[in-house]
């Protein structure tokens, strides 16, 4: 006979495993979403320009490049990151 405490412990472990699996699935979904967004943006500006933009951003530090581009961005065009 399994005690009430042991059943509760088993249920808790099962729930923790379920949460861990859901976190893995969520991380995978987020990765796929980011890849789709990147592909969409690359199509929009073209592969060569996308590569050049990334090279320039790396050369001036990504955060500085993002800040500079956000300052130039028209008010109606802002997107949440």
Secondary structure as UniProt FT lines:
FT   HELIX           4..45
FT   HELIX           47..59
FT   HELIX           62..72
FT   HELIX           75..77
//
